[in-house]
Amino acid sequence: MQYPAGIFAYFSRFGSRHHLVYGNVYRMDTDPLREAASSADDAIEERQLWALEAYSSVSRALIRSKTPQGLIGQVCQAITAGHPYLIAWMGLVQNDPEKSIKILGVSGRVFATDYAKGITLSWDSEREDGQGPAGQSVRSGETLVIRDTLADKNFLRWRDRAQKYGIRSVVSIPVHYGKNITCVLLVYASTLGGFDEYEIRLFESLADEVTAGLAKFGVFEEKGSGG
């Protein structure tokens, strides 16, 4: 598997910031700043290792998975292995009368995955359950980020449910196969504004890889998809 350009930009950006902070610490020579730099260093390294492991997991899953659910499950597990991501799921965009979004696989922290159980989703603009991040991103064809689930009016239907599981921000990524939007990837974080452009690029790349894998299983031939 070839890593996307965004991954190298991700490492380059955080690597540069690391060296700058680390240099400032030594010039200022104060213990609190040394501690802050050490903490930042650990966080940067953790995120870099997580990104590489996520891509490695997807590569292995594309080769070894025997079912679409197995493929999606392994990818979602790779995403939620990194802090602060609580849940990840991938859904199939359907052309049934309800314009429903069928969750194909979900993974995450044990206490949080219940969030997705029994949830109904649609990409129909006239339905209440089509006003959330999944429905909006499918209709627009663009990645949508909710930086604060408690403040965003479009998340009102799911606000109390999300708060129960510690969810504070969400990213929804629509994925194209051919000319249609066939799938959508949702990732939920426990922190306010839990996604920056580099994490989003990573998730977009992962979603593209998974969609290519799902196509090999014939998923898009069995169900109508739209968007």
N, C-alpha and C positions, 0 to 999 in steps of 0.2 A: 504493500500500500504506500502510495506517495503522500507525504504530508503536505497540506495546503500552505500557500504562502503566508496566510494569516497566523499559522502556528509559529513560524520563524519571526514574524513581526512581534508576536506575543512575547517570545523569549527575549528578543532584542530589546523591546521596550522595558520590560521588567529588569533585565540584566543591566541596562544602562542606569536605571534608577537606583538599583542596588549599589553599583560602584560609586555613584555620586553621593548617596547617603553615607556609605562606608567611609569615603574620603573626608566628608565633613566631620564625622565623628572624631577622626584622628587629629584633624586640625584644631577642633575646639577642645578636645581632650577633657570631656566631662563624662562622668559615669552614667548619668541618666541617658545621655545621647548614645553612649556605647550600648546600653541595654536596649534602647529603641531600635538601633541599627541591627542588633543581633536578632531581635524579634522580627523585624522586617525581612531580614535575610532568611530566616526560617520559613516565613510565610511565602516568600517568593519561590524558594526551592520546593516547597510543598506543592504549590500550584503548578510549577513546571513539571514535576514528576507526575502529578495527577493527569496533566494534559497528555503527556507521552504514554502513560499507562492506559488512558482512555482510548487512544488511537491503537495501541497494541491489542487491546481487548476487542475492538471492532474488527481488526485484521484477523484475529483468531476466530471470532464468531462467524465471519463471512466464509471461512474455510470449513469450520466444523459443524455449524448449526444444521440440524436436520429439519427444522420447522420454522415458519415465520415467527412464531411466538418465542421460540428459543433464541433466535437472532435478536429480536427486539429486547427481550429480557436481559440478555448479556450487555447490550449497549446501554440500556437504562441503568443497569448495575454499575457500569463503568462511570457514568455521569455522576451518580449519587454517591460514589466513593469519595468524592471531593467535598469539602466544606465550602459553602453552607447549603449544599443542595439536598433537599429533603425527599423530593419525589421527581421522577421523570416518567412520562408515558408517551406512547406514540399511537395515533389513531388513524383509521382509514376514512377518507372523505367519500361519502356515498351519495348517489343520485336517487335515493328513495324519496317518497313523497314528503318526508320530514326533513330531508337534506341532513341526515344524521351523520355524526362522527362516531365511529365505532372504535373503542379502545382495543387495540390489538395486544398490548403488553404494557405492564407497569412495574416499576421497581423503586426501592427507596428505603428509608429508615422504617423499621418494623411498625412503629406507632403511627407513622404518617401515611402509609400506603392505603389505609382505610378511607382516606379522603376521596379516592377515585372510585370506591365501591358504590354502585348504584347511581352514579352521577349521569345525567343525561345532557348531551351536547348536540348542537346543530350549527350549520353555517347559514341557516335561513335568517335573513335580516328582519323578518317580521315576527320571529319567535323570540320569546324572552330568553330561552336557553341558547340563542344564537348571538347574544350580545356580549359574550365573554371574549377573552383573548383568542381562543381557538377559532370561534366563528368569524371574528373580525379579521384575523390574519389570513384565513382561507379566502374570504371575500376580496380582500385587498391584494392578496398575493405577496404581502410583505411581512417581514418579521415585526412582531409587536411586543413591546416591553411594558409591563405594569410595574412601576418602581415602588408603589405603595398601595398594597391591596386594601388598606383601611381608608384610603382617601379617594381612590379611583371610582367614579360613579358607575362605570361600566362593569365593575366587579361586584356590585351591590348584591346580586343574587347569591353569590358564593362567599360573601365576606365573613359571615359568622362561622360558616363551615371551615373556611381557611384559617381563621383565627384560632379555632379549636386545635388545629394541628401545627400551629406555629408558623404558618406561611405568611410572608411579608412582601414578597415580590415574585413576579412570574415573567417568563419569556415564552412566546409562542412562535414557532417557526414552520411556515408552510413549505412543503416540498413538492417540486414538479417532477413528473415523469412524462416525457413527451410534451404535449401542449397543455396538459391538465395538472391541476393541483391534486395530488393523489393521497397525500398523507400530511399530518401535522405533528410536530414534536413539541411537547410542553415540559418545561423544567420549572420547578418551584424552589425558592430559596427562603431561608429563615431570616435573612437580613434585609433591611430596607435598601433598595437600589442594589440588589445582589448581582447585577450583571453589567459588565462593561463591554466595549466593542470586541475585545479579544476573546472573551468567553463566548460571546454571541457568534463570532466567526467559527470557533471550534464546534459549537453545537450545530451550526448550519452545515459544516463539512461532514460531521458525523451523520446527520440526518440524510444527506445526499448519498453517503455510502450505504446506509441501511436501506434506502429506497431502491438502490441498484440491486441489493441482495434480495429484497422482497420481490422484485420483478422476476428474478430467476426462479422463485417459487411459484410464479404465476398468479400472485395475489391480485394483480390489477386486471387479470383476465376473468377472474371469478366474480368480482364485484364491480358494479359501476362506480365511477368516481368522477368528481366534478370540480368546479371552482373557476 
